[in-house]
C-alpha cells in the first residue's frame, strides 16, 4: 500500500473521535512488529523515528527510514512515517527527502517565547516542504511533569498554536516519558479545557505509562494521536531476557530477536485495539 501521511491519518481519526497509534522504532524488528500488529487489527498506524534513535544509529537517518518506508509500502494497512522529538535543525531538514510526511519539533525545554519563535521557524520551513508539523507545550518528560507549572496552560496553548502555526500540539496532562509501570494519572479536566481552547489535534506523549482506562478516556476527551515507545522496548527486552535465561548457551540472534519481534507485535496489537476500540 502506498505511504500515507500522518496528517491524513490524524485528521481522519479526530473526525471519528478516535486516535492514531504512533510507535517509536529503533530496529528492523520494531518496524516489522508494528506493521504486523497493525495488520492483525486492520488499523492504520504511524512509524516514528526519534532524534535519539537517529543518534543511536550513528547519526544516520536514511537506513532506518528506508527500511520503514519499504515496510510501509508493503503493508496491508495505511502506514505513515513521522520524525519525532527533533531538536536539530540539520535533522529536521532531512525529513522530506527521507520519506517522512510529518515531524515533531521539540523546543519545549526552552522558555515560552523561545519555544514559540523556534517552533514558528520550524513550522514555516516544514510547511514549505509540504510537511505536517507537531509542536509541544508544557513538560512531559522526567520528574518535572508533575511539578507546578509543568502542565500545558489552555490560554498559552491557544496563543502558541496561533503564533507557531503548528498542525498539532503535544500537551502535558500527566503522562511521563520512559515509564515502565502503567500508573500515570491524567488530568482529564485540563484535557477538556485544552480541547476547547485549540483548533488543532492534540497529541499524548509518554503513553506507555498510562493505564487502559486513562488512555481510552483521553482519546474520548480529544487526544487524536497517541505515542508509544517504552512499551515496545519493554516487551522486547523481557522476551529476550526470558529466552536467554531459558537457553544460556544460545548464540543465534534469530532465536531471541524472533521472540522479541513477536512480543512487540502482540503489544502493538493490544494497544491498537485499545486505542481504536476494535
C-alpha positions as CSV (number, residue, x, y, z in Angstrom):
1,X,0.0,0.0,0.0
2,X,1.4,3.4,-0.8
3,X,2.7,5.5,2.0
4,X,0.1,7.7,3.6
5,X,0.5,10.9,5.5
6,X,0.4,11.4,9.3
7,X,-1.8,14.5,8.8
8,X,-4.4,12.5,6.8
9,X,-4.5,9.7,9.5
10,X,-4.8,12.2,12.4
11,X,-7.4,14.3,10.7
12,X,-9.5,11.2,9.9
13,X,-9.1,9.9,13.5
14,X,-10.0,13.2,15.0
15,X,-13.2,13.5,12.9
16,X,-14.2,10.0,14.1
17,X,-13.4,10.9,17.7
18,X,-10.7,8.3,18.0
19,X,-6.8,8.4,17.8
20,X,-4.0,7.1,15.6
21,X,-1.4,5.0,17.5
22,X,2.2,6.1,16.7
23,X,5.0,3.7,17.7
24,X,8.7,4.7,18.0
25,X,11.0,2.3,16.2
26,X,14.7,1.6,16.7
27,X,15.4,-1.6,14.9
28,X,14.1,-3.6,11.9
29,X,12.4,-5.8,14.4
30,X,10.5,-2.8,15.8
31,X,9.3,-1.9,12.3
32,X,8.2,-5.4,11.4
33,X,6.4,-5.8,14.8
34,X,4.5,-2.6,14.4
35,X,3.3,-3.4,10.9
36,X,2.4,-7.0,11.8
37,X,0.4,-5.8,14.8
38,X,-1.4,-3.2,12.8
39,X,-2.2,-5.6,10.0
40,X,-3.6,-8.1,12.5
41,X,-6.1,-5.5,13.7
42,X,-6.6,-3.9,10.3
43,X,-6.0,-0.4,11.5
44,X,-3.7,2.4,10.3
45,X,-0.5,3.2,12.3
46,X,2.4,5.7,12.4
47,X,6.0,4.6,12.4
48,X,8.1,7.2,14.4
49,X,11.8,7.7,14.3
50,X,13.1,9.9,17.1
51,X,16.2,12.0,17.2
52,X,17.6,9.7,19.9
53,X,17.1,6.7,17.6
54,X,19.0,8.5,14.8
55,X,21.8,9.3,17.3
56,X,21.8,5.5,18.3
57,X,22.2,4.7,14.6
58,X,25.4,6.7,14.4
59,X,23.6,9.8,13.3
60,X,22.3,8.2,10.1
61,X,18.6,8.7,9.4
62,X,18.3,7.1,5.9
63,X,19.0,3.4,6.7
64,X,16.2,3.2,9.3
65,X,13.9,5.5,7.2
66,X,14.4,3.4,4.1
67,X,13.6,0.2,5.9
68,X,10.5,1.8,7.5
69,X,9.3,3.2,4.1
70,X,9.7,-0.2,2.4
71,X,7.8,-2.0,5.1
72,X,5.1,0.7,5.0
73,X,4.7,0.4,1.2
74,X,4.2,-3.4,1.5
75,X,1.8,-3.2,4.5
76,X,-1.8,-4.2,4.1
77,X,-2.9,-1.2,6.2
78,X,-2.2,2.6,5.8
79,X,1.2,3.5,7.4
80,X,2.8,6.9,7.7
81,X,6.3,7.9,8.7
82,X,6.9,10.6,11.4
83,X,10.2,12.1,12.6
84,X,9.8,12.5,16.4
85,X,11.3,14.9,19.0
86,X,13.6,16.8,16.6
87,X,15.7,19.5,18.1
88,X,18.4,19.6,15.5
89,X,17.7,21.8,12.5
90,X,20.0,19.8,10.2
91,X,18.0,16.6,11.1
92,X,14.7,18.5,10.5
93,X,15.9,19.4,7.0
94,X,16.4,15.7,6.1
95,X,12.8,14.8,6.8
96,X,11.1,15.3,3.5
97,X,13.9,13.7,1.4
98,X,13.9,10.7,3.7
99,X,10.2,10.0,3.1
100,X,8.6,11.5,6.2
101,X,5.3,13.2,5.9
102,X,5.5,14.9,9.3
103,X,7.8,16.0,12.1
104,X,7.5,16.8,15.7
105,X,9.7,19.8,16.5
106,X,10.6,19.8,20.2
107,X,11.6,23.2,21.6
108,X,9.5,22.6,24.8
109,X,12.5,22.8,27.2
110,X,13.0,26.5,26.2
111,X,11.2,29.4,27.7
112,X,7.8,30.1,26.2
113,X,9.0,32.9,23.9
114,X,11.9,30.9,22.6
115,X,9.8,27.8,22.1
116,X,7.3,29.9,20.1
117,X,9.9,31.5,17.9
118,X,11.9,28.4,17.1
119,X,8.8,26.3,16.5
120,X,7.5,29.1,14.2
121,X,10.6,28.9,12.2
122,X,10.5,25.1,12.0
123,X,6.8,25.2,11.0
124,X,7.5,27.7,8.2
125,X,10.2,25.5,6.8
126,X,8.2,22.3,7.3
127,X,5.1,23.8,5.5
128,X,7.3,25.0,2.6
129,X,8.3,21.3,2.2
130,X,4.7,20.0,2.4
131,X,5.3,18.5,5.9
132,X,2.7,18.4,8.7
133,X,4.3,19.6,12.0
134,X,3.6,18.9,15.7
135,X,4.8,21.1,18.5
136,X,5.0,20.7,22.2
137,X,4.0,23.0,25.1
138,X,4.5,22.0,28.7
139,X,6.8,19.5,30.4
140,X,6.1,15.8,29.6
141,X,9.5,14.2,30.2
142,X,11.1,13.5,33.6
143,X,10.3,14.3,37.2
144,X,9.1,17.8,36.3
145,X,6.0,16.5,34.6
146,X,4.1,16.6,37.9
147,X,5.6,19.9,39.2
148,X,3.5,23.1,39.4
149,X,3.6,24.9,36.1
150,X,4.6,21.9,34.1
151,X,1.1,21.2,32.7
152,X,0.1,22.9,29.5
153,X,-1.9,26.0,30.1
154,X,-5.0,26.3,27.8
155,X,-4.6,30.1,27.2
156,X,-0.9,29.7,26.4
157,X,-1.8,26.7,24.2
158,X,-4.2,28.8,22.2
159,X,-1.7,31.6,21.7
160,X,1.1,29.1,20.9
161,X,-0.9,27.3,18.2
162,X,-1.9,30.6,16.6
163,X,1.6,32.1,16.8
164,X,3.6,29.0,15.8
165,X,1.4,27.7,13.0
166,X,1.7,24.0,14.1
167,X,-0.7,21.4,12.8
168,X,-0.9,19.5,16.1
169,X,0.1,20.1,19.7
170,X,1.6,17.7,22.2
171,X,0.3,18.6,25.6
172,X,1.4,17.9,29.2
173,X,-1.5,16.4,31.2
174,X,0.2,14.0,33.5
175,X,2.0,11.4,31.3
176,X,5.7,10.9,31.5
177,X,8.2,9.6,29.0
178,X,10.0,6.3,29.7
179,X,7.6,4.9,32.3
180,X,7.9,1.1,32.8
181,X,4.8,1.0,35.1
182,X,1.4,1.9,33.9
183,X,0.5,4.2,36.8
184,X,0.2,7.7,35.3
185,X,-2.9,9.6,36.2
186,X,-4.1,12.1,33.6
187,X,-5.8,15.4,34.2
188,X,-8.9,14.9,32.1
189,X,-10.4,18.3,33.2
190,X,-7.4,20.0,31.8
191,X,-7.6,18.0,28.6
192,X,-11.2,19.1,28.2
193,X,-10.1,22.8,28.6
194,X,-7.3,22.3,26.1
195,X,-9.5,20.6,23.5
196,X,-11.9,23.6,23.8
197,X,-9.1,26.1,23.6
198,X,-7.2,25.0,20.5
199,X,-8.4,24.1,17.0
200,X,-5.7,21.5,16.1
201,X,-5.4,17.9,17.1
202,X,-3.9,17.1,20.5
203,X,-1.2,14.5,21.0
204,X,-0.4,12.4,24.0
205,X,3.3,11.5,24.6
206,X,4.5,9.1,27.3
207,X,1.5,6.8,26.7
208,X,3.4,3.6,27.7
209,X,2.8,4.6,31.4
210,X,-0.9,5.3,31.0
211,X,-3.4,2.6,32.2
212,X,-6.1,1.4,29.8
213,X,-9.0,3.3,31.3
214,X,-7.0,6.6,31.5
215,X,-5.9,6.1,27.9
216,X,-9.4,5.4,26.4
217,X,-10.7,8.4,28.4
218,X,-8.0,10.6,27.0
219,X,-8.9,9.6,23.4
220,X,-12.6,10.2,24.2
221,X,-11.6,13.6,25.6
222,X,-9.8,14.8,22.4
223,X,-6.4,13.1,22.0
224,X,-6.1,12.3,18.3
225,X,-2.5,10.8,18.3
226,X,-1.1,8.5,20.9
227,X,2.7,8.0,21.1
228,X,4.1,4.7,22.4
229,X,7.8,3.8,22.7
230,X,8.8,2.3,26.0
231,X,6.1,-0.4,25.9
232,X,7.7,-1.9,22.8
233,X,11.2,-1.8,24.3
234,X,10.0,-3.4,27.5
235,X,8.3,-6.2,25.6
236,X,11.4,-6.7,23.5
237,X,13.8,-6.8,26.5
238,X,11.5,-9.0,28.6
239,X,11.2,-11.6,25.8
240,X,15.0,-11.6,25.1
241,X,15.8,-11.9,28.8
242,X,13.4,-14.9,29.2
243,X,14.7,-16.6,26.1
244,X,18.3,-16.3,27.1
245,X,17.6,-17.3,30.7
246,X,16.0,-20.5,29.4
247,X,18.8,-21.1,26.9
248,X,22.1,-19.9,28.4
249,X,24.1,-21.4,25.6
250,X,22.1,-19.8,22.7
251,X,24.1,-17.7,20.3
252,X,21.9,-17.4,17.2
253,X,20.4,-14.0,17.3
254,X,17.5,-15.1,15.2
255,X,16.1,-17.0,18.1
256,X,15.9,-14.2,20.6
257,X,15.1,-11.5,18.1
258,X,12.3,-13.6,16.7
259,X,10.6,-13.9,20.1
260,X,11.3,-10.2,20.8
261,X,9.6,-9.3,17.5
262,X,6.5,-11.4,18.3
263,X,6.3,-9.9,21.8
264,X,6.4,-6.4,20.3
265,X,3.8,-7.3,17.7
266,X,1.5,-8.6,20.5
267,X,1.9,-5.3,22.3
268,X,1.1,-3.3,19.2
269,X,-2.0,-5.4,18.5
270,X,-3.3,-4.9,22.1
271,X,-2.5,-1.2,22.1
272,X,-4.1,-0.6,18.7
273,X,-7.3,-2.5,19.7
274,X,-7.5,-0.4,22.9
275,X,-7.0,3.0,21.2
276,X,-9.1,2.2,18.2
277,X,-11.8,0.3,20.2
278,X,-11.7,-2.6,17.8
